[in-house]
Amino acid sequence: MSSEIETPENTTDGMAALGAIAEGGAVAAEAAVPAEPKIDAQGRSYATGRRKDASARVWVKRGTGKMIVNGQDSAEYFARPVLQMLLNQPFETAGRTGEFDVIATVKGGGLSGQAGAVRHGISHAMIRFEPGLRPVLKAGGFLTRDSRVVERKKYGKAKARRSFQFSKR
């Protein structure tokens, strides 16, 4: 019986395993290089964005900064200035204001959720068009899907958590 414990360092097979791990580390370093852009035949990148109950299909291509949402200009569809500001945030953060045209179709939810869904889709489509923008948009928090949704109504309750009014007599 040998009192020596077998470790990768003191076995010949272990040395080969350590070499394979080192090579695997090199492979992982190569994977950190930005991916190739995913652009279709029309020069567009596609992504889906979601927020609350809203779901947006977004196409981004090089252009003059035009934004069309459900066949209307974005300023017409999202009339509130706060919602328009929300749509422009990814471009301002990435320093690409006025360089991309956006075409989006959005369904479900209200205007606020739809604006959030379009913003999420724009961010992902920009990354597919230009992978080098990922660190900037990730740091800005534009790639995270906001998972907050409306809580469902429970039986025996007036709303999700509110109870019916109590009556002593």
N, C-alpha and C positions, 0 to 999 in steps of 0.2 A: 504494500500500500504506500502510495506516495502521499506525503503530507502537503505537497504543493498543489494549490488550486489552479485549475486550468483556466487561463484568461486568453483573450485574443493576442496579447503581446507575446506570450510564451509558447505559442503553437505555430506551426508552419501554415496551417489552414487559416489561422487567425490573421496572419500577416497578409494573406491574399484578401481576406475580408476587409481589412483596414484599407488596402489599396483600392478595393472596389468602392468603399465608402468615400474615399478621397476623389475618385473619378466621378461618383454620383454628385459630390459637392460641386464639381466643375459643371456638370450638366444643369444643376439648379441655378448656378450663376448665369449660364447662358439663357435660361428661361426668363431671367429678370429683364432681358432686353425687350423694349416695346414691341408689341405684336404688329403684324402687317395691317394696314388699313383695310376695312371691309367696305368697298365701294362698288355699287352695281353698275350696269351698262349706261345708265342715265347720269352717272356721276353723283349718286346720292348714297347716304348711309341711313339705315333704318334702325329704330329702337322703339321699345314699348315702355311707357311710363305709367305708374299707378299711384293713386292717392285716394284714401277712403274708398268710396264705391266707384270712383272714376277710373277709366282706362283710356290711355291716349296712344295712338299710333303716330309716330313722328318720323318724317324724312328730312334730312339736312343735306344741303348742297351749297357749293360756293355761289355767292351772289352779292346782292346789294343790301341785305338786311331785311328783306320783305318777310312778313310772317302771316300765313294764312291758316286760320283755324276753322274747320267745318265749312269751308267755302267763303268765309268772310275774313276781312282784315282783322288782325288780333285786337287792334284798338276799338273796333266796332263790337267784336264778340265779347271781349273782356273790357267793359266800359270803365270799371273802377281803376284808378291810377295804381293802387296797391297791387292789383293782379297783373297789370302791365309791367310793373317793376319786378314782380316775381319771375316773369318770363324772360326778362333781360339779364337777370343775375348771372346765369352761367356764362354768358358772352362777356360781361364786364369783368368777371373774376378771371377768365382765361385771356382777357385782352384781345378778344376777337369781335368787338362790336362792329356791326355793319358788314361783316365778311361772309355771313351765311344766310341763305334763304331757308325758311322753315315752312313745311306743309304738314299740318297735323289734323287728324280726325280724333275726336274725343267723345266718349259716351259715358253716361251714368253720373250719379252724384250731382252736386251743385256746382256753382261757378268757382268757388274757392278750391274745392277738390279737383276740379278739372284743370285749373291753372297749375296746381301742384303736380298733377299728372303730366301735363305738357312740359313743365320744367324738368321733371325727372327724365322724361323721354328725350328732351333736347340734350341734356347732359350725357346720357348714354350714347346717343347718336353722334355727338361731337367726338367722343372717345373712339368710336368705331371709324370715324372719318380721319381723326388725327390722334393716334394713341399716345403721343407725347403729352397731351393735356391731362391725362389721368391723375398725376399727383396733385395738380392745382385744383381740379374739380373735387377730388377726394378730400383734400384738406378743407375745402369750402363746405363740405357736407351735402353735395348735390347728388351723389351716387347712392346714398342710403335711402331705401324705401321707407317712408314714414308709415309705420305699421299701425298707427292709432286709427281705430274704426269705432263707429257708434256701438255702444253696448246694447245687447238685445233686451227687450222687455221680458220681465219674469211674471209668472202667474201669481196672483195674490198681491200684486203691486200695481200702482197707478202708472208708473213708468218703469225704467230699468231698476231704480233703487227707491224711488219715492213711494211711501205708503199712503193708503187712503186716509182721509182725515179721521182722527180719533173722536169718538163721541162717548162721554161718560154715561149719559142717560139716554 
